[in-house]
């Protein structure tokens, strides 16, 4: 199916919006990626930047949870807590109730404005300047 989509895209010059939770598929077919949490975009970048230099805590947590060759049987890291009910969304940043970097009194009040961290790389996090990538131990 992915090959068919790719062929149609190339043949007809189409833009394809592909929505998935499968990061392996994203890495294979995407040019640009918008990471969403509770229906809000928290990070947007080209696929290479997103996979090698994620800047939002949710994106980093997602990438840490991807199975890696050679780690068979090892427990994958998870994101603490639970996804809030869509009809009972938290105030402020939608990820703040599960974020290890949340700042009380800030993250729970406003959804951060988009910050351009490099050309075409946009992140919505008040602490975006404090962390650049997934810690080495988690890779």
C-alpha positions in Angstrom: 0.0 0.0 0.0 2.8 2.4 0.9 4.5 1.7 -2.5 1.2 2.4 -4.3 0.8 5.7 -2.5 4.4 6.7 -3.3 4.0 5.8 -6.9 0.8 7.8 -7.2 2.4 10.7 -5.5 5.3 10.7 -7.9 3.2 10.1 -11.0 0.6 12.7 -10.3 2.6 15.2 -8.3 0.3 14.7 -5.3 0.7 15.9 -1.8 -0.2 13.1 0.7 -1.3 13.7 4.2 -0.6 10.5 6.1 -1.8 10.1 9.7 -0.2 7.3 11.7 1.2 6.2 15.1 3.8 4.1 13.3 7.1 6.0 13.4 8.8 3.4 11.2 6.3 4.3 8.4 6.8 8.0 9.1 10.6 7.6 8.7 10.1 5.7 5.4 7.6 7.9 3.6 7.4 11.4 5.1 9.2 14.5 4.1 7.8 16.6 6.8 6.2 15.6 10.1 3.8 17.2 12.5 3.8 15.6 16.0 0.4 16.0 17.7 -0.7 15.5 21.2 -4.4 15.7 22.1 -5.1 17.2 18.6 -2.5 20.0 19.0 0.7 20.2 17.0 3.6 20.3 19.4 6.5 19.9 16.9 6.9 20.3 13.2 10.1 19.6 11.2 11.5 17.7 8.2 11.7 14.0 8.9 15.5 13.9 9.3 15.5 16.8 11.8 12.6 15.3 13.8 14.2 11.9 14.1 17.8 13.2 14.9 17.1 16.4 16.8 13.7 16.2 18.4 13.1 19.2 20.7 9.6 18.6 22.3 9.5 16.3 25.3 6.6 14.3 23.8 8.5 13.8 20.5 11.5 12.7 22.5 9.4 10.3 24.6 7.9 8.8 21.4 11.3 8.2 19.9 12.6 6.6 23.1 9.7 4.1 22.9 10.5 2.8 19.4 11.9 -0.8 19.4 15.5 -1.0 18.4 17.4 -3.9 16.9 19.5 -5.8 19.5 17.3 -4.9 22.4 15.0 -7.9 22.0 13.2 -8.6 25.3 14.2 -5.3 26.9 11.3 -3.2 28.2 10.6 -0.1 26.2 10.4 3.2 28.0 6.8 4.5 28.3 5.3 8.0 28.9 4.1 8.2 32.5 0.5 8.8 33.3 -2.5 8.5 30.9 -3.8 10.4 28.0 -6.5 12.8 29.3 -10.0 12.4 28.0 -10.6 14.6 24.9 -13.5 16.2 26.6 -11.5 17.0 29.7 -8.3 18.4 28.3 -5.9 20.1 30.7 -5.4 23.8 30.6 -2.1 25.1 29.0 0.1 22.7 27.2 -1.8 19.5 26.4 1.2 17.4 27.4 2.0 19.1 30.7 0.2 16.5 32.9 2.6 13.8 31.6 5.7 15.9 31.0 8.8 15.5 33.2 9.9 19.0 32.3 6.6 20.9 33.0 6.9 24.2 34.9 4.0 24.6 37.4 2.2 27.9 37.0 3.4 28.2 33.4 2.8 25.0 31.4 -0.6 24.5 33.1 -1.8 28.0 32.1 -1.1 28.6 28.4 -0.3 26.6 25.3 3.2 27.9 24.4 3.5 29.9 21.2 5.3 28.3 18.3 9.1 28.8 18.5 11.2 28.4 15.4 14.4 26.6 16.5 15.9 26.2 13.0 14.7 26.6 9.4 11.4 24.8 9.2 11.6 23.4 12.7 8.9 24.6 15.0 8.3 23.6 18.6 5.7 24.6 21.2 7.3 24.2 24.6 8.3 26.9 27.1 11.6 25.0 27.8 12.6 24.4 24.2 15.9 26.1 24.7 16.9 23.9 27.6 17.1 20.5 25.9 18.2 19.7 22.4 17.9 16.0 22.0 17.2 12.6 23.5 19.7 11.8 26.3 22.4 9.5 24.9 21.5 6.7 27.4 18.0 6.5 26.0 19.1 6.0 22.4 
